Amino acid sequence: MSTDIANESGLAVDEAGLAAVARFTLDQMRIHPLAELSVLLVDERTMTELHERWMGEPGPTDVLAFPMDELRPPHLGGNRAGDPEPGDDPGLLGDVVLCPQVAAEQAVKAGHSAQDELELLTVHGILHLLGYDHAEPEEHAAMFGTQDQLLKAWQTAGREPAERETAERETAERETAERETAERETAERETAERETAERETAERETEREGTT
């Protein structure tokens, strides 16, 4: 899965965590492994503009989804009878747009962290990209039931490996940075020592020439 996270909101966000929950969701929904997803985080002003332009509603919202391909969502754990195999073709799924400021306000009301709210909204947006909706009671039940299943699975089985992977990557990046710093310092020290030795050699030769 290719998941592109772009944070233009002006707030610090766990981008790796959002990418991980997005990949987990797409994997659970059995979407083609070469499918591409874009997640954009914007400020309230930008979200207000998008909300008014595309939904015709005032003010900022928490999440918007802009699908690119027409995909038929499979059920968790299998297809409907007669459905084709899900995710047969890779493609650009579309864009999920999040507003961290709105998410933070909703998180306070919900009694969980802003990151938890952003992860919920990421899953919600992806389901919209896959064709889910909640305009009608039956659609609402299907979408939120699937969303709850995905979030529960993420919290029990997906988050810990993702956090461990993130920690391992950060450790590797830190060790690489430390090694590069040490190598650079060693090279600078060797260069300084060589220049000092060359300068001393030149001074000795100058002195020797002056005595002859």
N, C-alpha and C positions, 0 to 999 in steps of 0.2 A: 504494500500500500504506500502510495506517495501522499503525504499529508503536509501541506504547506501552511505554516502558522505565521501570520503577519500581525504584529501588535502595533497599532497606530492610535491606541487609546490614551497614551500618556501615563498609564498606570502599570506598575510591575505586576506581571502575571506569570504563573507557572506554565510557560508555553510547552515545555516537554511533557507535563502532565496532561495538557489538553490534547497534544498529539497522540499520547499513549491511549487515552480513552477513546479517541476517534478511531485509531487503528483497531482497538479491541472491539468496538461496536461494529465496524465494517467486517471484521473477521467473524464475529458472532452471527451477523446477518448473511454470511457466506457470499460476500461480494468479491468479485474477481480481484486477485492480489495485485494486479497492475492498475487498478482503478486509482484515479487521482481526486483528491479532495482539497479544497482551500478553506481555511478558517481565518477570518479577518476580525480583529478586535478594534472597535472604533470608539470615539468619544460620544457624549450625548448629543452634541450639535450635529455630527455626521449621521448618527442613527436617526435623529429627528428628521433630517432631510430625506433619508432613505425611506423612512416609515411613511412620511407624507407623500412622497413621490410614487412609491410602488403599492402602498396599501390604502392611500387616501385617508389616513388617520393621523390626528395631531399628536405631537410630542414624541419622545423617544420610546422605544420598546426594548425588550431584553434580547430577542433573537429574531433574525430573518433568514430565510433560506431561499436561494436562487438556483433551482435545478438546471442542469445542462442536458442530461439524457433522460429519456422516458424509461424508467426502470420499474419493474413490478416487484413489490416487496414480498419476499418469502416469509413464512412463519419461522419462529425460532424452532430449531429441531427438525425442520423438514418443510416440504412444499405442500401446497394444496393439491388435491387429487387432480391430475391432468395438467398441472403447471409444468412449464419447461424447467430445466435445471437453472437455478439462480446464478447470476453473475457469469454467464457464458462468455460475455465479451467485456474487455476492459473499456474504460472511458473516463471522461471527466465528469464526475458526479455533479459538481457545482460548487457554490460558495455558501458557507455558513457565516453569518455576520453576527457578532456578539457585542454587547455593550457592558463592559465591566462595572461601570458606575451604577447602572440599573440593576445588574446582578448583585452588587454589594448591598443595595437597599433591600432587595428581595431576600437575600441570605439572612439578614437580621430578622426579618419577619418569620422566616422559616426555621430559624434557630440552628442554622449550620453555617459553615464557613463560606466565604465568597468563592473559593476554589471549588467546593462541592456544588455550588449553584452554577458556576460556569461549566462544570463537567455535565451536570444535568441538562443545561441548555445546549451543549454541544451534541449530546445524544438526541435531544429533541429536534434540533436542526437537521441532523443527519436523517432521522426518520422522515422528516418532511421531504428531503431530497429523494428519498426512496419511494415516495408516493403516499405516505401516510398523511392523514389529516384528522381534524377533530371538530369539524363543523356540525356533524350529525351525531346523535347519541351513540350509535353503533360504532362509528368511526372513532369517536372519543374513547370509548372503552377499549377498542383494539389498539389504538396508538399508545394510550397511557399504560395499558397492560404490558405491552411490549417494552415500553420505556422503563417501567418498574423492574421488569425481568432483567433487562440489560444492566441497569444501575446496580441491582443486587448482585449480579454475576461479577460486575467490575469490582465492587467493594469487597467481595469475598475471594475472588480468584484472580482478578486482573491487576488490581492496584499494587499489591505487594511485589509481584515480579517486575512491574513497570518501575516502581520506586527503586528496587534493587538495581535494575538496569541503568536507571538515571544516576544512582550513586556510583556505580562502577564506571560509567562513562565520565562523570565529573572527576573521579579519582584518577582515571587514566589521563584526562586532559590536564589535571594539575601536575601529575608526575611528568608528563611530556613538557609542560611549561617550565618546571623546575630543572629538568634535564637540559633543555635548551638554554636556560639562563646560566646554568653551570658551565655548559660548553662555550657560551659566548664570553663569560668572565674568564675562562681558561685561555681562550683565544686572544682576548684583549691583554691578559697578563703576559702571555708568551710574546705577543707583538711588542709590548712595552719593554720586556726584557731584551728582545732582539735589537730594538732600536737603541736601548741604552748601551748594549754591548758594541754595536756598530759605532755609536758616537764616541765611546771610550777608545775604541780601536783607532778611529780617525784622529782623535786628540793625541794619542801616543805617537802615531805616525807623523803628525805635524810637529810635535816636540822633537822627535828624532831628526827630522829634516832640518830643524832650526839649529841643531847642535853640530851638524856636519858642514 
